[in-house]
Amino acid sequence: MSAPGQDLKDAVGRKASLGQTISAVAWSFFGVRRGRDHERDMARLNPVHVVIAGVLGAALLVLMLVLLVRWVVGSGVAAG
């Protein structure tokens, strides 16, 4: 049995690459992930990195949607 907080320390000490973290977060935004890949990610990814990448990914998604709406409204296509 591990000491209290040891599991968290072990999880934060995981060393997955930036590309692996971004890939896992991108797949989660898309909503499709194989069970085997999910289990592998859970064993390798640092949860702090996943949260940071998720927040940045969400902000980027919102920014892209805002820019798209501004472009459509500004171009007059939405006036119909």
TORDO-359190 format. One record per residue: residue number from 1; residue in three letters; x, y, z of N, C-alpha, C in turn. Coordinates in Angstrom, 2 decimals. Last residue first. Example, Ala and Ser with C-alpha at 12.3 -4.5 7.8 and 13.67 -1.06 7.14 Angstrom:
+-----+-----+---------+---------+---------+---------+---------+---------+---------+---------+---------+
!   n ! res !    n.c1 !    n.c2 !    n.c3 !   ca.c1 !   ca.c2 !   ca.c3 !    c.c1 !    c.c2 !    c.c3 !
+-----+-----+---------+---------+---------+---------+---------+---------+---------+---------+---------+
!   2 ! ser !   12.85 !   -2.25 !    7.08 !   13.67 !   -1.06 !    7.14 !   12.90 !    0.03 !    7.87 !
!   1 ! ala !   13.19 !   -5.69 !    7.80 !   12.30 !   -4.50 !    7.80 !   13.20 !   -3.30 !    7.80 !
+-----+-----+---------+---------+---------+---------+---------+---------+---------+---------+---------+
END
This chain:
+-----+-----+---------+---------+---------+---------+---------+---------+---------+---------+---------+
!   n ! res !    n.c1 !    n.c2 !    n.c3 !   ca.c1 !   ca.c2 !   ca.c3 !    c.c1 !    c.c2 !    c.c3 !
+-----+-----+---------+---------+---------+---------+---------+---------+---------+---------+---------+
!  80 ! gly !  -28.03 !   37.28 !  -46.11 !  -29.02 !   36.57 !  -46.91 !  -29.93 !   37.39 !  -47.65 !
!  79 ! ala !  -26.10 !   37.77 !  -44.22 !  -27.21 !   38.73 !  -44.36 !  -28.35 !   38.15 !  -45.17 !
!  78 ! ala !  -23.98 !   36.05 !  -44.25 !  -25.03 !   35.75 !  -43.30 !  -26.24 !   36.68 !  -43.46 !
!  77 ! val !  -22.26 !   37.22 !  -46.05 !  -22.88 !   35.95 !  -46.42 !  -24.06 !   35.66 !  -45.51 !
!  76 ! gly !  -20.86 !   39.43 !  -45.26 !  -22.20 !   39.64 !  -45.78 !  -22.91 !   38.37 !  -46.17 !
!  75 ! ser !  -18.46 !   39.33 !  -43.99 !  -18.45 !   39.14 !  -45.44 !  -19.83 !   39.36 !  -46.06 !
!  74 ! gly !  -19.03 !   39.55 !  -41.27 !  -18.38 !   40.67 !  -41.96 !  -18.41 !   40.55 !  -43.48 !
!  73 ! val !  -20.03 !   37.01 !  -40.70 !  -20.89 !   38.17 !  -40.54 !  -20.31 !   39.38 !  -41.31 !
!  72 ! val !  -17.74 !   35.44 !  -41.25 !  -19.00 !   35.20 !  -41.97 !  -19.91 !   36.41 !  -41.88 !
!  71 ! trp !  -15.87 !   36.54 !  -39.45 !  -15.59 !   36.55 !  -40.88 !  -16.88 !   36.37 !  -41.69 !
!  70 ! arg !  -17.09 !   36.05 !  -36.99 !  -16.81 !   37.44 !  -37.39 !  -16.58 !   37.53 !  -38.89 !
!  69 ! val !  -17.09 !   33.25 !  -37.06 !  -18.36 !   33.98 !  -37.02 !  -18.15 !   35.42 !  -37.46 !
!  68 ! leu !  -14.30 !   32.76 !  -37.04 !  -15.13 !   32.27 !  -38.13 !  -16.45 !   33.04 !  -38.20 !
!  67 ! leu !  -13.56 !   33.89 !  -34.58 !  -13.01 !   34.44 !  -35.83 !  -13.84 !   34.00 !  -37.03 !
!  66 ! val !  -14.99 !   32.16 !  -32.87 !  -15.26 !   33.59 !  -32.87 !  -14.76 !   34.23 !  -34.16 !
!  65 ! leu !  -13.72 !   29.71 !  -33.48 !  -15.15 !   29.88 !  -33.73 !  -15.53 !   31.36 !  -33.77 !
!  64 ! met !  -11.08 !   30.24 !  -32.61 !  -11.34 !   29.91 !  -34.02 !  -12.81 !   30.10 !  -34.37 !
!  63 ! leu !  -11.56 !   30.65 !  -29.86 !  -11.01 !   31.72 !  -30.68 !  -11.28 !   31.47 !  -32.16 !
!  62 ! val !  -12.45 !   28.07 !  -29.13 !  -13.34 !   29.22 !  -29.00 !  -12.86 !   30.38 !  -29.86 !
!  61 ! leu !  -10.06 !   26.63 !  -29.67 !  -11.32 !   26.29 !  -30.34 !  -12.30 !   27.46 !  -30.29 !
!  60 ! leu !   -8.30 !   27.82 !  -27.86 !   -8.03 !   27.90 !  -29.30 !   -9.30 !   27.60 !  -30.10 !
!  59 ! ala !   -9.48 !   27.07 !  -25.44 !   -9.35 !   28.49 !  -25.77 !   -9.11 !   28.68 !  -27.27 !
!  58 ! ala !   -9.18 !   24.29 !  -25.64 !  -10.52 !   24.87 !  -25.58 !  -10.49 !   26.35 !  -25.94 !
!  57 ! gly !   -6.37 !   24.10 !  -25.61 !   -7.13 !   23.62 !  -26.76 !   -8.53 !   24.19 !  -26.80 !
!  56 ! leu !   -5.81 !   25.11 !  -23.05 !   -5.31 !   25.81 !  -24.24 !   -6.07 !   25.38 !  -25.49 !
!  55 ! val !   -7.09 !   23.11 !  -21.54 !   -7.52 !   24.50 !  -21.42 !   -7.05 !   25.31 !  -22.63 !
!  54 ! gly !   -5.60 !   20.85 !  -22.39 !   -7.04 !   20.91 !  -22.58 !   -7.57 !   22.33 !  -22.51 !
!  53 ! ala !   -3.01 !   21.44 !  -21.54 !   -3.28 !   21.29 !  -22.97 !   -4.77 !   21.37 !  -23.26 !
!  52 ! ile !   -3.50 !   21.45 !  -18.75 !   -3.01 !   22.65 !  -19.42 !   -3.29 !   22.58 !  -20.91 !
!  51 ! val !   -4.30 !   18.75 !  -18.40 !   -5.20 !   19.85 !  -18.04 !   -4.78 !   21.14 !  -18.75 !
!  50 ! val !   -1.98 !   17.41 !  -19.24 !   -3.25 !   17.18 !  -19.93 !   -4.23 !   18.31 !  -19.64 !
!  49 ! his !   -0.11 !   18.23 !  -17.36 !    0.08 !   18.60 !  -18.77 !   -1.21 !   18.44 !  -19.55 !
!  48 ! val !   -1.20 !   17.00 !  -15.12 !   -1.07 !   18.46 !  -15.15 !   -0.91 !   18.94 !  -16.59 !
!  47 ! pro !   -1.00 !   14.25 !  -15.70 !   -2.32 !   14.90 !  -15.63 !   -2.25 !   16.43 !  -15.65 !
!  46 ! asn !    1.10 !   12.90 !  -18.05 !    1.11 !   13.69 !  -16.82 !   -0.21 !   14.44 !  -16.75 !
!  45 ! leu !    0.68 !    9.66 !  -19.48 !    0.53 !   11.11 !  -19.52 !    0.52 !   11.73 !  -18.13 !
!  44 ! arg !    0.83 !    6.83 !  -19.14 !    2.02 !    7.61 !  -19.50 !    1.88 !    9.12 !  -19.34 !
!  43 ! ala !   -1.56 !    5.63 !  -18.44 !   -0.35 !    5.16 !  -17.77 !    0.85 !    6.08 !  -18.02 !
!  42 ! met !   -3.38 !    6.81 !  -20.10 !   -3.57 !    6.96 !  -18.66 !   -2.31 !    6.55 !  -17.90 !
!  41 ! asp !   -2.47 !    5.90 !  -22.59 !   -2.34 !    7.31 !  -22.24 !   -2.46 !    7.52 !  -20.73 !
!  40 ! arg !   -3.22 !    3.21 !  -22.41 !   -1.80 !    3.55 !  -22.56 !   -1.56 !    5.01 !  -22.16 !
!  39 ! glu !   -6.00 !    3.49 !  -22.29 !   -5.29 !    2.88 !  -21.16 !   -3.80 !    3.22 !  -21.21 !
!  38 ! his !   -6.44 !    4.59 !  -24.85 !   -6.81 !    5.33 !  -23.65 !   -6.06 !    4.79 !  -22.43 !
!  37 ! asp !   -5.64 !    2.52 !  -26.51 !   -4.89 !    3.78 !  -26.53 !   -5.19 !    4.62 !  -25.29 !
!  36 ! arg !   -7.63 !    0.64 !  -25.86 !   -6.22 !    0.30 !  -25.64 !   -5.37 !    1.57 !  -25.60 !
!  35 ! gly !   -9.98 !    1.95 !  -26.69 !   -9.76 !    1.63 !  -25.29 !   -8.31 !    1.34 !  -24.96 !
!  34 ! arg !   -9.68 !    4.66 !  -29.00 !   -9.71 !    3.22 !  -28.73 !   -9.37 !    2.98 !  -27.27 !
!  33 ! arg !  -11.76 !    7.46 !  -29.31 !  -10.49 !    6.93 !  -28.80 !  -10.65 !    5.44 !  -28.55 !
!  32 ! val !  -13.36 !   10.40 !  -30.08 !  -13.15 !    9.02 !  -30.52 !  -11.78 !    8.57 !  -30.02 !
!  31 ! gly !  -13.68 !   13.10 !  -29.66 !  -14.61 !   12.18 !  -29.02 !  -14.46 !   10.73 !  -29.43 !
!  30 ! phe !  -12.26 !   15.37 !  -30.21 !  -12.96 !   14.73 !  -31.31 !  -13.97 !   13.71 !  -30.79 !
!  29 ! phe !  -11.12 !   15.82 !  -27.74 !  -12.02 !   16.84 !  -28.29 !  -12.86 !   16.25 !  -29.41 !
!  28 ! ser !   -9.54 !   13.54 !  -27.59 !  -10.64 !   13.69 !  -26.63 !  -11.62 !   14.78 !  -27.08 !
!  27 ! trp !   -7.69 !   14.00 !  -29.59 !   -8.62 !   12.89 !  -29.74 !   -9.79 !   13.01 !  -28.78 !
!  26 ! ala !   -6.37 !   16.16 !  -28.34 !   -7.08 !   16.36 !  -29.61 !   -8.08 !   15.23 !  -29.85 !
!  25 ! val !   -5.24 !   14.88 !  -26.14 !   -6.23 !   15.93 !  -25.92 !   -7.04 !   16.16 !  -27.19 !
!  24 ! ala !   -3.46 !   13.13 !  -27.44 !   -4.50 !   12.59 !  -26.56 !   -5.60 !   13.62 !  -26.33 !
!  23 ! ser !   -1.82 !   15.00 !  -28.79 !   -2.58 !   13.99 !  -29.53 !   -3.72 !   13.44 !  -28.69 !
!  22 ! ile !   -0.65 !   16.36 !  -26.67 !   -1.52 !   17.08 !  -27.59 !   -2.38 !   16.11 !  -28.38 !
!  21 ! thr !    0.85 !   14.23 !  -25.55 !   -0.17 !   14.92 !  -24.77 !   -1.15 !   15.64 !  -25.67 !
!  20 ! gln !    2.57 !   13.57 !  -27.64 !    1.65 !   12.55 !  -27.12 !    0.52 !   13.20 !  -26.32 !
!  19 ! gly !    3.99 !   15.99 !  -27.91 !    3.17 !   15.48 !  -29.02 !    2.16 !   14.44 !  -28.55 !
!  18 ! leu !    5.37 !   16.11 !  -25.52 !    4.37 !   17.13 !  -25.81 !    3.43 !   16.66 !  -26.92 !
!  17 ! ser !    5.75 !   12.82 !  -24.04 !    6.16 !   13.93 !  -24.88 !    5.02 !   14.91 !  -25.08 !
!  16 ! ala !    5.64 !   11.97 !  -20.57 !    5.19 !   11.76 !  -21.94 !    5.59 !   12.99 !  -22.75 !
!  15 ! lys !    6.52 !   11.11 !  -17.72 !    7.23 !   11.85 !  -18.74 !    6.76 !   11.45 !  -20.15 !
!  14 ! arg !    5.19 !   11.53 !  -14.42 !    5.21 !   10.84 !  -15.71 !    5.81 !   11.72 !  -16.78 !
!  13 ! gly !    4.88 !   12.82 !  -12.02 !    6.23 !   12.54 !  -12.47 !    6.32 !   11.83 !  -13.81 !
!  12 ! val !    2.22 !   12.81 !  -11.47 !    2.80 !   14.07 !  -11.91 !    4.21 !   13.86 !  -12.43 !
!  11 ! ala !    1.96 !   10.16 !  -10.59 !    1.26 !   10.61 !  -11.80 !    1.88 !   11.88 !  -12.34 !
!  10 ! asp !    3.46 !   10.15 !   -8.22 !    3.84 !    9.27 !   -9.32 !    3.22 !    9.74 !  -10.63 !
!   9 ! lys !    1.97 !   11.95 !   -6.71 !    3.36 !   12.26 !   -7.03 !    3.84 !   11.41 !   -8.19 !
!   8 ! leu !   -0.40 !   10.48 !   -6.51 !   -0.40 !   11.77 !   -7.19 !    1.01 !   12.16 !   -7.59 !
!   7 ! asp !    0.49 !    8.31 !   -5.00 !   -0.05 !    8.08 !   -6.34 !   -0.06 !    9.36 !   -7.14 !
!   6 ! gln !    1.19 !    9.57 !   -2.60 !    2.25 !    8.98 !   -3.42 !    1.76 !    8.72 !   -4.85 !
!   5 ! gly !   -0.89 !   10.38 !   -1.02 !   -0.31 !   11.36 !   -1.93 !    0.76 !   10.80 !   -2.84 !
!   4 ! pro !   -0.09 !    8.11 !    1.53 !   -1.05 !    9.09 !    1.01 !   -0.33 !   10.14 !    0.15 !
!   3 ! ala !    1.91 !    5.34 !    0.34 !    1.65 !    6.43 !    1.29 !    0.65 !    7.41 !    0.69 !
!   2 ! ser !    0.56 !    2.21 !   -0.83 !    1.40 !    3.40 !   -0.94 !    0.99 !    4.45 !    0.07 !
!   1 ! met !    0.84 !   -1.17 !    0.00 !    0.00 !    0.00 !    0.00 !    0.89 !    1.24 !    0.00 !
+-----+-----+---------+---------+---------+---------+---------+---------+---------+---------+---------+
END
